[in-house]
Amino acid sequence: MIDIATQKPVRVLDEPGSRAHLTVRGEQVEPILKALQDKGIACWQVGGILSIDGAPGLGFIAIGINESAAKAQAVLDAVP
């Protein structure tokens, strides 16, 4: 899946000490949640869509603590 803000592939961030997550433009939150949940990956949107100073809104998606960030990334990589 391509990030509409950067025109690069959406990346699942998996940093030490934190849960795997993504930050994407608001309009991509629902399609990403659906793609991941359709493949059985536990994930959810944290809070609402946040816009600062009129910039396009961003959404934060958390990946379940028992889920593989690599598996979530593979699902998103398979979405055109």
Backbone torsions as a table, in degrees:
resi	resn	phi	psi	omega
1	MET	NA	138.6	-178.7
2	ILE	-96.1	133.6	175.7
3	ASP	-74.0	120.5	-176.0
4	ILE	-68.8	-19.4	179.6
5	ALA	-80.0	-38.0	-174.5
6	THR	-108.2	-14.6	-174.6
7	GLN	62.4	23.0	175.9
8	LYS	-116.8	164.3	178.8
9	PRO	-58.8	142.0	174.3
10	VAL	-64.3	136.5	-178.3
11	ARG	-120.3	131.8	172.1
12	VAL	-83.0	122.0	179.3
13	LEU	-88.9	130.6	-178.7
14	ASP	-132.7	81.9	-175.4
15	GLU	-97.5	143.8	178.7
16	PRO	-55.6	136.9	176.8
17	GLY	84.6	1.1	177.1
18	SER	-139.6	160.8	178.0
19	ARG	-74.2	149.4	175.8
20	ALA	-59.9	142.3	-176.0
21	HIS	-159.7	171.0	175.9
22	LEU	-139.2	149.0	169.5
23	THR	-124.3	120.7	-176.1
24	VAL	-138.8	166.7	175.1
25	ARG	-58.9	146.7	-175.4
26	GLY	-52.1	-40.5	-177.6
27	GLU	-70.7	-9.7	177.6
28	GLN	-97.7	-8.3	-177.1
29	VAL	-59.6	-53.7	-176.5
30	GLU	-61.3	-47.7	178.5
31	PRO	-61.0	-35.5	178.8
32	ILE	-69.7	-45.8	177.5
33	LEU	-57.2	-45.4	-178.8
34	LYS	-62.3	-46.0	-179.3
35	ALA	-59.7	-45.2	-179.4
36	LEU	-69.1	-46.1	-178.1
37	GLN	-67.1	-34.0	177.0
38	ASP	-62.8	-24.9	177.7
39	LYS	-96.9	10.3	175.2
40	GLY	81.7	15.5	-179.9
41	ILE	-91.0	123.0	178.5
42	ALA	-70.0	124.4	179.4
43	CYS	-160.2	161.2	180.0
44	TRP	-159.4	158.6	175.6
45	GLN	-83.9	133.7	178.5
46	VAL	-98.8	117.5	-179.3
47	GLY	69.4	-162.2	-179.7
48	GLY	-103.0	-161.6	177.0
49	ILE	-88.0	129.2	-176.3
50	LEU	-109.3	127.5	176.0
51	SER	-123.7	131.3	-179.9
52	ILE	-115.2	128.3	178.2
53	ASP	53.5	37.9	176.7
54	GLY	78.2	2.2	178.0
55	ALA	-68.7	159.1	176.5
56	PRO	-55.1	141.6	-178.0
57	GLY	-67.8	148.0	177.5
58	LEU	-118.8	146.2	176.1
59	GLY	-121.9	150.1	-178.9
60	PHE	-113.6	126.9	179.1
61	ILE	-116.1	125.3	176.4
62	ALA	-97.5	140.7	176.0
63	ILE	-100.1	137.4	-178.1
64	GLY	-51.6	145.8	-175.0
65	ILE	-63.0	-27.3	-179.9
66	ASN	-96.0	10.7	-179.0
67	GLU	-97.6	153.4	178.1
68	SER	-88.3	123.6	176.6
69	ALA	-61.6	-35.8	179.6
70	ALA	-65.3	-39.1	178.3
71	LYS	-66.5	-42.9	177.5
72	ALA	-62.0	-41.9	178.8
73	GLN	-63.2	-41.1	179.7
74	ALA	-61.9	-39.1	177.5
75	VAL	-61.8	-48.0	-178.4
76	LEU	-67.5	-34.3	178.0
77	ASP	-65.0	-26.2	-178.3
78	ALA	-83.9	-10.2	-179.9
79	VAL	-89.2	125.8	-179.1
80	PRO	-65.7	NA	NA
